[in-house]
């Protein structure tokens, strides 16, 4: 039986394919989430299930790929299913969230759940800050504590799910 020689590009190809799959998954999750109303008296609260894909990319493929996937997801989702305001709010929240998650992950002091919780919290901070600038009033900051509570709860859930995904996918992609 002949043993196949490993191709240098195999690992790279797997990572590109995984990035594409997770980008598509993040977009699908964003779309599905936009269709499901959450029965809470708090407007604007979302589960952020698309962030399962983002945190998975961050841990599996690195911060550069996570940035690319996040930019693609936000832009394409806004173009296909949203509007300019949804784009601005998502971009502000998504980029601040990712920046904080990258910094905390690189510090090595936080678990994937801790990184995800910080991402959920700072996503809300970014969106509220964008709303303050767009609506030209700081009164919107009074809404932040309520959103932070939901950001912590959803961050825990997303972190647990992202941890599960990375454990299941890493053996397939792995370090070549």
C-alpha positions as CSV (number, residue, x, y, z in Angstrom):
1,X,0.0,0.0,0.0
2,X,1.4,3.4,-1.0
3,X,1.5,6.1,1.5
4,X,0.2,9.5,0.3
5,X,2.6,12.3,0.5
6,X,1.3,15.3,2.5
7,X,0.7,18.3,0.4
8,X,1.7,21.6,2.0
9,X,-1.4,23.3,0.7
10,X,-3.8,20.7,2.3
11,X,-3.9,22.5,5.6
12,X,-4.2,25.9,4.0
13,X,-7.1,24.6,1.8
14,X,-8.9,23.2,4.8
15,X,-8.6,26.5,6.6
16,X,-9.9,28.5,3.6
17,X,-12.8,26.1,3.3
18,X,-13.6,26.3,7.0
19,X,-13.5,30.1,6.8
20,X,-16.0,30.1,4.0
21,X,-18.3,27.6,5.7
22,X,-18.2,29.6,9.0
23,X,-18.9,32.9,7.1
24,X,-21.9,31.3,5.4
25,X,-23.0,29.8,8.7
26,X,-22.7,33.2,10.4
27,X,-24.8,34.8,7.7
28,X,-27.5,32.1,8.0
29,X,-27.6,32.5,11.8
30,X,-27.9,36.3,11.4
31,X,-30.8,35.9,9.0
32,X,-32.6,33.3,11.1
33,X,-32.2,35.4,14.2
34,X,-33.7,38.4,12.4
35,X,-36.8,36.3,11.7
36,X,-37.3,35.1,15.2
37,X,-38.8,37.7,17.6
38,X,-37.6,37.3,21.2
39,X,-40.5,37.6,23.5
40,X,-38.9,40.1,25.9
41,X,-40.0,43.5,26.9
42,X,-36.5,44.8,26.0
43,X,-36.3,46.0,22.4
44,X,-33.1,45.2,20.4
45,X,-32.0,42.2,22.4
46,X,-30.6,39.4,20.2
47,X,-29.0,36.1,21.1
48,X,-26.1,36.7,18.8
49,X,-25.9,33.2,17.5
50,X,-23.8,34.3,14.5
51,X,-21.1,34.9,17.0
52,X,-20.7,31.2,17.5
53,X,-19.1,31.2,14.1
54,X,-17.0,34.3,14.8
55,X,-15.5,33.0,18.1
56,X,-14.9,29.7,16.4
57,X,-13.0,31.4,13.6
58,X,-11.0,33.4,16.2
59,X,-9.9,30.2,18.0
60,X,-9.5,27.9,15.0
61,X,-8.1,30.3,12.3
62,X,-6.8,33.4,14.2
63,X,-7.6,37.0,14.5
64,X,-7.0,38.0,10.8
65,X,-9.5,35.4,9.6
66,X,-12.0,36.4,12.4
67,X,-11.8,40.0,11.2
68,X,-12.4,39.0,7.6
69,X,-15.3,36.7,8.4
70,X,-16.9,39.3,10.7
71,X,-16.6,42.0,8.0
72,X,-18.0,39.8,5.4
73,X,-20.9,38.6,7.6
74,X,-21.8,42.2,8.7
75,X,-21.6,43.6,5.2
76,X,-23.3,40.8,3.3
77,X,-26.1,40.4,5.9
78,X,-26.8,44.2,5.8
79,X,-26.8,44.3,2.0
80,X,-29.1,41.2,1.7
81,X,-31.4,41.5,4.7
82,X,-30.9,44.9,6.4
83,X,-30.4,48.5,5.8
84,X,-27.7,51.2,6.4
85,X,-28.6,51.7,10.0
86,X,-28.4,48.0,10.8
87,X,-25.0,48.0,9.0
88,X,-23.7,50.8,11.1
89,X,-24.9,49.3,14.4
90,X,-23.6,45.9,13.5
91,X,-20.3,47.2,12.4
92,X,-19.8,49.3,15.5
93,X,-20.7,46.4,17.8
94,X,-19.0,43.7,15.8
95,X,-15.7,45.5,15.4
96,X,-15.4,46.7,19.0
97,X,-16.4,43.2,20.2
98,X,-13.9,41.5,18.0
99,X,-11.1,43.9,19.1
100,X,-11.7,43.1,22.7
101,X,-12.0,39.4,22.1
102,X,-8.7,39.4,20.2
103,X,-6.9,41.3,23.0
104,X,-8.3,39.0,25.7
105,X,-7.6,35.8,23.8
106,X,-4.0,36.9,23.2
107,X,-3.5,37.7,26.9
108,X,-4.0,34.0,27.6
109,X,-5.8,34.8,30.9
110,X,-9.4,34.1,29.7
111,X,-11.2,31.0,28.7
112,X,-13.3,31.0,25.5
113,X,-16.4,31.6,27.6
114,X,-14.7,34.6,29.3
115,X,-13.6,36.0,25.9
116,X,-17.2,35.5,24.5
117,X,-18.8,37.3,27.5
118,X,-16.5,40.2,27.0
119,X,-17.4,40.1,23.3
120,X,-21.1,40.1,24.1
121,X,-20.7,43.1,26.5
122,X,-18.6,45.2,24.2
123,X,-20.9,44.4,21.2
124,X,-23.6,46.2,23.2
125,X,-21.3,49.0,24.2
126,X,-20.4,49.5,20.5
127,X,-24.0,49.5,19.3
128,X,-25.1,51.9,22.1
129,X,-22.2,54.3,21.3
130,X,-23.1,54.3,17.6
131,X,-26.7,55.0,18.6
132,X,-25.6,58.0,20.7
133,X,-23.7,59.5,17.8
134,X,-26.4,58.8,15.3
135,X,-29.2,60.1,17.5
136,X,-27.2,62.8,19.0
137,X,-28.2,62.1,22.6
138,X,-26.4,60.5,25.5
139,X,-29.7,59.5,27.1
140,X,-29.4,56.2,25.2
141,X,-26.6,55.2,27.6
142,X,-29.3,54.6,30.3
143,X,-30.3,51.5,28.3
144,X,-26.8,50.1,28.5
145,X,-27.1,48.3,31.9
146,X,-30.1,46.2,30.6
147,X,-28.2,45.3,27.5
148,X,-25.1,44.4,29.5
149,X,-27.0,41.8,31.5
150,X,-28.2,40.2,28.3
151,X,-24.7,40.5,26.8
152,X,-23.3,38.5,29.7
153,X,-25.9,35.8,29.6
154,X,-25.7,35.4,25.8
155,X,-21.9,35.6,25.9
156,X,-21.9,32.6,28.3
157,X,-24.1,30.6,26.0
158,X,-22.2,31.6,22.8
159,X,-18.9,30.8,24.5
160,X,-20.0,27.4,25.5
161,X,-21.3,26.6,22.0
162,X,-18.1,28.1,20.4
163,X,-16.0,25.9,22.7
164,X,-17.9,22.9,21.6
165,X,-17.5,23.8,18.0
166,X,-13.8,24.4,18.3
167,X,-13.3,21.1,20.1
168,X,-15.1,19.2,17.4
169,X,-13.6,21.0,14.4
170,X,-9.9,21.3,15.6
171,X,-9.0,17.7,15.0
172,X,-10.2,18.0,11.4
173,X,-8.4,21.3,10.7
174,X,-5.6,21.0,13.2
175,X,-2.1,22.4,12.9
176,X,-0.4,20.8,9.9
